[in-house]
Amino acid sequence: MSEEKKPKIDLKARLGKTSGASIPPAQGSSEGAGDSIPAPAAPSASVPAPAPAAQPVYQRFEVDDSDVTDARKAGFKQGVTVAIVVGLAALGIGYAAGGASEKSAGRAKAVADMTDLAKKADDAKAKLALLQEKLEAGVKELGSKKFPDSLAGDLGGINVDFDGAVLGGRRFSGVSLETTKELIEFATDVASVNERKGMISTLLGKLKEPIEKKFKGGDKVAISYAVVVEGSGKNSPIFATLAGLQKSLETESALPAKFTVMSNGKASDVPAYAKGDASGKAIALSPGSFERICPDDTKGAQAQLIAQLRGLTTKLKGEDQTSSPDAKSGLVERAAKLSIALKKAGEGS
């Protein structure tokens, strides 16, 4: 077997390149090979053909535009995210600084407000104590059968300036819940005191004249009413009419032979009953019996006035601590305690 020749590779043909001269393929045979393998032919029998220079191989890469767009979007989002994080960090620092500043300013206002309210509580205490003094003096005068002429003017001149309006716009930073609650309750009670004070002043003006008139009458018990008997008693019922006397009679004096009674605004003389038939005659009514059943308006109003004065005095002075363990403190004492609590809140303690 003859030695098989190796064919030379035509690089220009492989790369699709051709030179100016066409090189016919060489014919050759190989033992045992059914196909002929072309062999490159040299241009000259004596000079071998130079090997062609290797040409660069170019590769083309296809890039989808959506990938570029997504990459740009991703970069943009990443940049935005970084900017947001940095911005939030800066905002957090600014908020912390601003919050601290606002908190400090709020606390400063609260201190000023509590200091001012403490001063108002002291003023309220002084006026409440003065009001209590005037009310107690009024009750004492009425008990001595003397009308308190100056009391209405005194009450009108005392204004306790600590109602709900003084709490408006206040800052309660650092103030305990107990103190805040007492502030609201105290202001509500003071408003009630001012209202009752005005009512008592009005009542004093209305009752001045009748009470003074009653006081001038002294403690003497007088006969002020008589019973007038009507009907003969013969086949007819007997009735009695209550009539007021035109002029009251002292019990020490002898009863008159006739009574001057008032009926429908007119005065008329009725014979006093002595004995026998009582028809058309008047009988004196026992002193004080009518007042026990039907108290006169002046006496009832006087009792109401005294009750009002004592009730308001108790609210200011407080209930008797020995009478009950649940006795309430008076507004004067509460004002003093409230002032102390407000001053402590203002000092930050």
JOKA-V131598 format. One record per residue. N is the residue number from 1. RES is the residue in one small letter. PSI is psi in whole degrees, 0 to 359 (none if undefined). BURIAL is I if it has 24 or more other ideal C-beta (glycine too) atoms within 12 Angstrom, else O. Layout:
# JOKA-V131598
((N:RES:PSI:BURIAL) (N:RES:PSI:BURIAL))
This chain:
# JOKA-V131598
((1:m:128:O) (2:s:153:O) (3:e:129:O) (4:e:132:O) (5:k:140:O) (6:k:127:O) (7:p:147:O) (8:k:144:O) (9:i:126:O) (10:d:101:I) (11:l:324:O) (12:k:320:O) (13:a:319:O) (14:r:322:O) (15:l:0:O) (16:g:18:O) (17:k:145:O) (18:t:147:O) (19:s:183:O) (20:g:327:O) (21:a:137:O) (22:s:132:O) (23:i:111:O) (24:p:144:O) (25:p:145:O) (26:a:145:O) (27:q:134:O) (28:g:162:O) (29:s:159:O) (30:s:137:O) (31:e:136:O) (32:g:358:O) (33:a:130:O) (34:g:337:O) (35:d:147:O) (36:s:142:O) (37:i:120:O) (38:p:144:O) (39:a:139:O) (40:p:140:I) (41:a:139:O) (42:a:146:O) (43:p:335:O) (44:s:142:O) (45:a:330:O) (46:s:329:O) (47:v:117:O) (48:p:145:O) (49:a:137:O) (50:p:144:O) (51:a:133:O) (52:p:150:O) (53:a:139:O) (54:a:128:O) (55:q:146:O) (56:p:141:O) (57:v:120:O) (58:y:134:O) (59:q:133:O) (60:r:128:O) (61:f:129:O) (62:e:124:O) (63:v:126:O) (64:d:132:O) (65:d:330:O) (66:s:328:O) (67:d:319:O) (68:v:316:O) (69:t:316:O) (70:d:321:O) (71:a:318:O) (72:r:318:O) (73:k:318:O) (74:a:318:O) (75:g:320:O) (76:f:315:O) (77:k:319:O) (78:q:319:O) (79:g:318:O) (80:v:318:O) (81:t:315:O) (82:v:317:O) (83:a:320:O) (84:i:316:O) (85:v:315:O) (86:v:318:O) (87:g:317:O) (88:l:322:O) (89:a:316:O) (90:a:322:O) (91:l:320:O) (92:g:318:O) (93:i:316:O) (94:g:320:O) (95:y:318:O) (96:a:316:O) (97:a:316:O) (98:g:319:O) (99:g:318:O) (100:a:320:O) (101:s:317:O) (102:e:319:O) (103:k:318:O) (104:s:318:O) (105:a:321:O) (106:g:319:O) (107:r:322:O) (108:a:319:O) (109:k:320:O) (110:a:319:I) (111:v:315:I) (112:a:320:O) (113:d:317:I) (114:m:325:I) (115:t:318:I) (116:d:318:I) (117:l:326:I) (118:a:320:I) (119:k:319:O) (120:k:326:I) (121:a:321:I) (122:d:318:I) (123:d:319:I) (124:a:321:I) (125:k:315:I) (126:a:319:O) (127:k:324:I) (128:l:321:I) (129:a:320:I) (130:l:319:O) (131:l:318:I) (132:q:318:I) (133:e:316:O) (134:k:320:I) (135:l:317:I) (136:e:322:I) (137:a:322:O) (138:g:318:I) (139:v:320:I) (140:k:318:O) (141:e:316:I) (142:l:323:I) (143:g:337:O) (144:s:18:O) (145:k:39:O) (146:k:131:O) (147:f:133:I) (148:p:87:I) (149:d:321:O) (150:s:355:O) (151:l:318:I) (152:a:316:I) (153:g:322:O) (154:d:316:I) (155:l:321:I) (156:g:334:O) (157:g:354:O) (158:i:113:I) (159:n:113:O) (160:v:106:I) (161:d:73:I) (162:f:56:I) (163:d:192:O) (164:g:337:O) (165:a:331:O) (166:v:347:I) (167:l:350:I) (168:g:135:O) (169:g:12:O) (170:r:154:I) (171:r:125:I) (172:f:29:I) (173:s:128:O) (174:g:3:I) (175:v:134:I) (176:s:156:O) (177:l:323:O) (178:e:316:O) (179:t:320:I) (180:t:317:I) (181:k:317:O) (182:e:325:I) (183:l:313:I) (184:i:315:I) (185:e:320:O) (186:f:315:I) (187:a:322:I) (188:t:317:O) (189:d:324:I) (190:v:320:I) (191:a:322:I) (192:s:321:O) (193:v:315:I) (194:n:323:I) (195:e:314:O) (196:r:326:I) (197:k:318:I) (198:g:322:O) (199:m:319:O) (200:i:321:I) (201:s:318:I) (202:t:318:O) (203:l:322:I) (204:l:319:I) (205:g:322:O) (206:k:327:O) (207:l:357:I) (208:k:305:I) (209:e:308:O) (210:p:323:O) (211:i:317:I) (212:e:321:O) (213:k:319:O) (214:k:319:I) (215:f:324:I) (216:k:337:O) (217:g:345:O) (218:g:192:O) (219:d:7:O) (220:k:138:O) (221:v:128:O) (222:a:156:I) (223:i:116:I) (224:s:348:I) (225:y:156:I) (226:a:154:I) (227:v:124:I) (228:v:121:I) (229:v:136:I) (230:e:145:O) (231:g:146:O) (232:s:342:O) (233:g:353:O) (234:k:105:O) (235:n:25:O) (236:s:147:O) (237:p:156:O) (238:i:130:O) (239:f:163:O) (240:a:140:O) (241:t:132:I) (242:l:128:I) (243:a:141:I) (244:g:143:I) (245:l:145:I) (246:q:327:O) (247:k:129:O) (248:s:150:I) (249:l:138:I) (250:e:143:O) (251:t:335:O) (252:e:336:O) (253:s:157:O) (254:a:146:O) (255:l:141:O) (256:p:167:O) (257:a:342:O) (258:k:156:O) (259:f:139:I) (260:t:107:I) (261:v:159:I) (262:m:130:I) (263:s:121:O) (264:n:38:O) (265:g:3:O) (266:k:143:O) (267:a:140:O) (268:s:149:O) (269:d:132:O) (270:v:129:I) (271:p:143:I) (272:a:140:I) (273:y:134:I) (274:a:307:O) (275:k:170:O) (276:g:215:O) (277:d:127:O) (278:a:357:O) (279:s:129:O) (280:g:13:I) (281:k:162:I) (282:a:143:I) (283:i:129:I) (284:a:138:I) (285:l:135:I) (286:s:134:O) (287:p:134:O) (288:g:348:O) (289:s:321:O) (290:f:320:I) (291:e:331:O) (292:r:327:O) (293:i:317:O) (294:c:85:O) (295:p:143:O) (296:d:158:O) (297:d:323:O) (298:t:318:I) (299:k:319:O) (300:g:320:O) (301:a:324:I) (302:q:316:I) (303:a:321:O) (304:q:319:O) (305:l:314:I) (306:i:320:I) (307:a:321:O) (308:q:317:I) (309:l:316:I) (310:r:322:I) (311:g:316:O) (312:l:326:I) (313:t:318:I) (314:t:322:I) (315:k:326:I) (316:l:318:I) (317:k:327:I) (318:g:160:I) (319:e:159:O) (320:d:116:O) (321:q:336:O) (322:t:343:O) (323:s:329:O) (324:s:141:O) (325:p:343:O) (326:d:16:O) (327:a:136:O) (328:k:144:O) (329:s:153:I) (330:g:166:I) (331:l:330:I) (332:v:313:I) (333:e:320:I) (334:r:325:I) (335:a:321:I) (336:a:315:I) (337:k:322:I) (338:l:322:I) (339:s:318:I) (340:i:315:O) (341:a:321:I) (342:l:322:I) (343:k:321:I) (344:k:319:O) (345:a:323:I) (346:g:332:I) (347:e:353:O) (348:g:15:O) (349:s:none:O))
